[in-house]
Amino acid sequence: MLEVLLKPQSFDDFVDFDDGDEVNEYEWVDGRLVLMPEPTDEHEEILEFLSFMFELQYRRLKLGYSIRKRNALKIPGFKGRRPDIAVIQKPSDRKEGKKRGIRTVPLMVVEIASNNWSTDLVEKQEEYQLLEVPEYWIVDYEGQIPAKYCNRGKGQKVIVLTLVKGEYQSEEYLPGELVPCLTFKEMSLTVDQIINAAE
C-alpha cells in the first residue's frame, strides 16, 4: 500500500480528506493516510451481492438497519478503516445521522480479501475485536491466504469470526458449505454463491 504524507489530526480530518482524485480511497492508520488498493471486478460483484442479500433480510424483517459500503469507520486510537461492508443500526438521532463516517459499533463487518489480505486477517481482526463488532467475515474469493494461516488449508473460503467473551472465535467455510450468519440467522448463503457472485 502506498502512503501519503498528509497526516489528519482527528477522525473528522480523515473523513473530510480529499486529494482531488475521486478514485483514490484511504484508510487512516496510526495517524497516517494509507491508499487502499483498487478493487477487482470480482471484488465489486461480491460486495454488491452481499450488500443486496443483507438488505433483503433487514427490509423483510423490518429491522432498523442500514448498509454502508467503504464508509469510514472510527476505530479507537488514531485509526479509521473503510470496511467493504458494514451493517449498522440506523441512527435514531437526526444530528447523528448527518455526521459523516460510522461512529457507532457495526453489527457486522465484511472484508473481501485482496492483495492486502494480511491486513484483513491480522490488523483489522484486532481492531474490530477491540471495537467489539459481533460478527466479522473475510471473503477469500481467490484463495490467496497461505495455508499456515488457515485451519482448513489454502483455497477459496469464507472466514467467519464471532465475538465470544470479548474475543473472536474463527470458523472457515469452504465451497459447498452453508455460511451461518449471526446478524441474519434466517439467511441461507453458500460459499459458492458468495464467491461466484459475478457469474
BELTA-V149938 format. One record per helix or strand of 3 or more residues. SS is the DSSP state (~ for helix, > for strand). FROM is the first residue (numbers start at 1). TO is the last residue. Records with the same first field share a line. If there is no record, write none. Layout:
# BELTA-V149938
SS->FROM-TO / FROM-TO
This chain:
# BELTA-V149938
~->11-16 / 41-60 / 94-98 / 117-131 / 147-149 / 191-195
>->26-29 / 32-35 / 65-68 / 73-75 / 79-81 / 85-89 / 108-112 / 135-140 / 157-164 / 167-174
